[in-house]
Amino acid sequence: MKNMLKNNLLMKIISLFAGVFIWILVVYNLNPMATKTFTVPVTFINQSKLEAQGQTWVGDKPTVDLTVSARSLDIGSISADDFVVEGDLAGMYGLSEDQKHCDIVVKTVRNENIIEKVELQTTWIYVDIEPFIERKFAIVPISDNVSLAPDYLKGKVTVSPSEITIRGRRSDVSRIYQAVVYISGQDVNEGFTERVTPVLVDEKQNELKPVTDLKSVAEITTTVTATVPIMLSKSLNISVKATGTPAEGYYLREATPSREKINVIGPKEDLKSLSEIVLDPDISNLSESKTESIQLARYLLKVSENIKLADNEENSISVELDIAKKPTKLYRFDKIEMENKNPLFEYSMVKDTYEIEVEFDSDKVDRPQVENIRVSVNVAGLQIGDVHTFSKSSVNVVLPEGCTLLRKDDVEISVSEKTTQFNPPTFPEPPTEAPTVTPTEPITEPPTEPSTPEPTETVPEETQEPTPEETIPEETTEGSTETIEESSEQLPYVIE
C-alpha cells in the first residue's frame, strides 16, 4: 500500500513538471517574442535654460527610431505614443558654437507590462543652435481702405500701444520688416476707434504667420486700439507779408511762396472763418535776394492747436524774397521858388541849374515830373548887391509820396535892383478955336402951311478916354526845367 502511494506521488510530481514544460513549449511555439520599430519625435527639455543664455535650437524637430520587443500577441497593441524621447538642452556639449551634441533618453509611458525591451539606435543627436533675440517693432496703421464722405479727410491715425515685442530665433525675427494693423470703413464722416490684431509682414508686405512661417515665434494674441480722427477739410490761400526793413537803399520787390494753397483739416468751428495763412518772413538788413524755408505747422498753431495739415501736405514751404536796389533819378532846375521876395528887387541863381537826387521806394512808384517837385528858399532880408549862399539845410524840397531825397546842394542867390520901363498915359488935347454961331433972320413972307421938318442927324461929340498906363509884368523866378535820369551808381548817396 505504501509503495502504491509513493509511486502515485512521484507520478504526480512528474506529471506537474511535464505539464509546465509542455505549457512553456506551447507558449513559445504559439506566442513567440516579436520586435517592432517606431519613429518617435524628440522632445527637448530645459529649453528655457538655453534661452536664458540667449540661444535656441533651430531646424525641424528631430526624430529617432526605437526597436521594441514584445510577445507577438501583444506587439500589435503597442504604438509610438507609448514612448517619449527627451533631449536635454541644458546638457549639450562638443562640436561648435552653432552645433552641439545632445544626449537623449527614452521613457515608456504606457503598456510597460507587455513591453519586454526598448532599444535606441543612438544615445545622442546633433542639435543646431542660434541666438535667440527679442526685438520691438513699431505698429504701423494702414487705413487705405477707409473711404470718406465728401469734404472730409482723415487725421493722423494712432495706435495704442504703439509697438509690439517679438521673441524668436534670429533667423525668424530678422525676416520681419514691420508690424501693421489694417483699418477699414465706408462713407465715414466722424472719427472712430477699432480693436485690431497686429500682423507681421516682410519687406514686400507679405504676411508672416507665427508658428508656421516663423516657427520660433509665438502666436500674437495682443490687440491694439486704432484711433482714426475724421475732420473737415479746407483749402487755404497762402499770402506773404514780410516783416523788418531791408538794408539802406534796398526794397522788397516781390515775395513769392512756392505754393499758393494748402489743405488743412480741423474742427468745423475753427475752419469756418479761416480763409488764408499769412507768412511773415523777416527781411531785416537784407541786401540780396534769398529763399527762406518756412514750417507751416508753426503758423497753423497760431490760429488754433486743433488745425493740422492734411495727410498729403508737406509741412515745409519756401518763399522767394526778391530784394532789389531802389531806383534813383537826378532832377535839374533852372529856377527855384523864392519866398518873401521884395517886389523892387530882382533875385537869380548864380549857377544856371540846381540839382537834387531822388530815390524811389520801388519800381512801381510813378516818378514825378519836375513841376510836381517844389524846391524853395526864403529870401527875406536879402539886400541889393548880396550874393547869399543857402546851405543844404536851408533849401526846402517837397517830394510826392514814395520818394526820398538822397542829395541836394547849396544854392547861391544874387540880389539886384529891378529895372522896369515906365510909359505915362496919354490924354486928348483941348480945342483951340471958338465955336461958330449962325444968327436967326426974321420971317417976312406970309405964313404958309406948316411943313414937317426933315430930321437931322446928331453927331455926338467924340470923346477920347485916357489910355491906362502900361505895366510891365514882374519877372518871375519860375521857368522851364529839364530832367536827367541817372543810375544810383553814377552819383554818391547823400541824404540830408
Secondary structure, 3 states (H helix, E strand, C coil): CHHHHHHHHHHHHHHHHHHHHHHHHHHHHHCCEEEEEEEEEEEEECHHHHHHCCEEEECCCCEEEEEEEEECCCHHHCCHHHEEEEEEHHHCECCCCCEEEEEEEEEECCCCCCEEEEEECCCEEEEEEEEEEEEEEEEEEEEEEEEECCCEEECCCEEECCEEEEEEEHHHHCCCCEEEEEEEEEEECCCEEEEECCEEECCCCCECCECCCECCCCCCCCCEEEEECEEEEEEEEEEECCECCCCCCEEEEEEEECCCEEEEEECHHHHCCCCEEEECCECCCCCCCEEEEEEHHHHHHHHCCCCEECCCCCCEEEEEEEEEECCEEEEEECCCEEECCCCCEEEEECCCCEEEEEEECCCCCCCCCHHHCEEEEECCCCCCCCEEEECHHHCEEECCCCEEEEEECCEEEEEEECCCCCECCCCCCCCCCCCCCCCCCCCCCCCCCCCCCCCCCCCCCCCCCCCCCECCCCCCCCCCEEEECCCCCCCCCCCC
